[in-house]
Amino acid sequence: MDEIFFRIMIYLLAAVVSVPIAKKVGLGSVLGYLIAGIVIGPFALGLVGSDGEDVMHIAEFGVVIMLFIVGLELHPGMLWRMKRLIFGLGGMQIGFTALVFALITALFWLDTAQAITTGLILALSSTAIVLQTLTEKGMLQTRGGRHSFSVLLMQDISVVPIFAIIALLANQVVTDSTTVETADTVSGWYQLLIILAAVATIIIGGRYLANYIFKFIAETGLRELFTATALLLVIGIAVFMDAVGLSPALGTFLAGVVLANSEYRYELENNLEPFKGLLLGVFFISVGASINFDLLLNHWMLILVILTILVGVKLIILWALGRLFKLEQSHNMLFTFSLAQAGEFGFVLITFATQSGVYDEFTSGILLIVVALSMLITPVLFIVNEQVIQPRLIKSSIQDEDEVEDNGHPVIIAGFGRFGQVLGRFLNANGIKLTIIDNNPHNVQYLKKFGYKVYFGDITRRDMLEAAGAGHAKVLAITMSERDQIDKLVALAQKHYPNLKLIVRAVDVAHELALQNIGVDGHRQAIFDSAIELGTSALVAMGNSNHQSYRSALTFKHLDKRFMKNLQQRYSIDDPHFLMETKKFAEHLENILLMQQKHPYQEMDCAWDTDSLIEEAREYNEQIEGR
């Protein structure tokens, strides 16, 4: 028992230490788990060794849960809306990539079954790493990001059929290598009937029985009982599918798809998510611990060649598919470099293929190392795209900048994304003439379809700012999203156009304070007013009157603005007193708003008067400070 607890402690300690560090340096959680396994494995510290394979078998249940959750997320409506990208682009990526890798490996040392299996495995990419990286970098909603997501989604869907194909190939391997009596062989038709019956059982049970069971359990009000039921469902389906000779992953995936439209979908997902994350983490640690470094050192040249072929071929195929689906160059590069690695499902599929007899130990060991290394270099691929490829694309497009007309408009808008568009529509509606500059050529072309006169160019250059009419314009509205670009343009405008009024979008509180410190008055956090409006709606929903909620919002805005101005004059954001003063202000503001709610004006029509509100806020402020 002591030995078991020690092993558990080692696995958990490795995860707790390595994963936060890996995420901090931009490697992601999956790579963190792999590195943790390498460190505690027999080729490093040697804290775990022969038990790694047994632990991996238990942790594979995390893969089964993950496929169930993937199925839950694949409701038919979403699949139909994205069918062109998911099944068109995603299907072509898997098909072409698998075919090319199968042909390449068949030319070298692999037989037909191994070559097909290898092609299918290497066609996949890392959902965990790519989605996490795209989300962290704010690129998931770009065209390149959406195309990457669609391909990853199709890859997740295809994992279950790949399991089935590997199982069929494994049966073929067994059939070819052993003599089987005809009387003892289950006919193909009988096996097909078993598969159809098993699938029908899951679909009918999930559609007509599961909701009644979940409703009965939910009415008990015991959350832990619902968690136990969710685990029982997944384990039961896995055992059932294994009993009829099918992949447990296939059954749980189908069950997830069937329950995707259930009202208990989110409760199921929330209850299973911790188990999935923990078991997957242990699985990846086990994979890292099982990487054979003797094999890596003895065959490093072979591994390097395979890794180079893997990344190179995927880059070429992805780039060609991006061009075929008419992705602009910059988005196509993001799409291409995002998916050029192998994926975490590769570990699962390689292990399954080895256990099924498709791979020998040498082949599976080589492929495990290649998959792990390809995932480890994913951050490097993103850096190459961002630091080398994208700047060159921007530089070449700058040569085609629009010739900006100095049309005497009083307002210049720098950056016309979602934030800038709302500002532009508001000013246009008030009869204000605008000169709009944006440095995204795709955005410029798209907005021109809606009738906007948008110029393409880099407005952080003085010649472009001058051409836009900064010399006689009254207002420069800076609505770009990148802080370094905002600060560069602010400094340029303050130096060369001191009479130009600056209205600046601040990306966060620290940026807002920094803008105040350099004398920019017209600034606001992009999300501030939207958040206050949502808060006002929440107050009304809680039973407060409309005018009371409206006045609370205006009071909050007024006092917050005064507080921020006072704070920047006294402290920097790194000063320990900054946090202390912020806490005091929060308490102070709460007292003011509570006093305001008791004011007799709350029930009168004049409660809507903004001027009286500001005066009352000043009086309340003085009362509080006098205590």
MOURVEN-V265676 format. One line per field, one symbol per residue. psi: psi as a letter, one per 20 degrees, with the letter a starting at -180 (. if undefined). burial: + if it has 24 or more other C-alpha atoms within 12 Angstrom, else -. A space follows every 10 residues. Layout:
psi = ???
burial = ???
This chain:
psi = ghgghggggg ggggghghgh gghhjjhrhg hggggggggi rijdhkhqeh ihhghhggii hhhghghghg hhimqhgghg hkhggghfgg ghgggggggg hggghhidiq agghgggggg gihqrogggg ggghghikih jrghghhggg ghghgghigg hhggghgghg hhggghiqpp phhippqhhg hghggggggh ggggghhihg hhghggghih johhhhghgg gggggggggg hhhjkrphhg ghgghgghjh jqijghgggh hhgggggghh ghghghgghi pohggghhkh gggggggggg ggghgggggg hgghjlpqgg hhgggghhjj rrrhihgghg gghghijgqr hgghgghggg gghhhhjghh ggggghhggg hhggghhhik qqoppnjjqi pppoolbggh gggggggghj jppqoppqjo hhgghghhhj jpnpqprnii phhghghikh hiqhpoookr ipghhghghg ggghgimhip ppopophagg hgghhghjjo gnqqqhighg hgghhghggg hjiqrghggg hhghgggghh ggggghghhh qriiphhggg hggggggghg gghghhhiph ihjrhiiioh ghghgghggh ghgghi.
burial = ------+--+ +++++--++- -++--+++++ ++++++++++ ++----+++- -++-+++-++ ++++++++++ ++++------ ----++++++ ++++++++++ +++++----+ -+++++++++ ++++++++++ ++++----++ -+++++++++ ++++++++++ ++++++++++ +--------- ---------- ----+--++- -++-+++--+ +--+------ -----++-++ +-++++++-+ +----+++++ ++++++++++ ++-++-+++- +++-++++++ ++++++++++ +++-+----- --+--++-++ ++++++++++ ++--+-++++ ++++++++++ ++++++++++ ++++-++++- --++++++++ +++++++++- ++--+----+ --++------ ++-+-+--++ +++++++-++ +-++------ --++++++++ ++++--+--- --++++++++ ++-+++++++ +-++++++++ ++--+++-++ +++---+--+ +++++++-+- ++++++---+ -+++++---- -+---+---- ------++++ ++++++++++ +-+++-++-- +++----+-- ----+--++- -++--++--- -+----++-- --++-++--+ +------
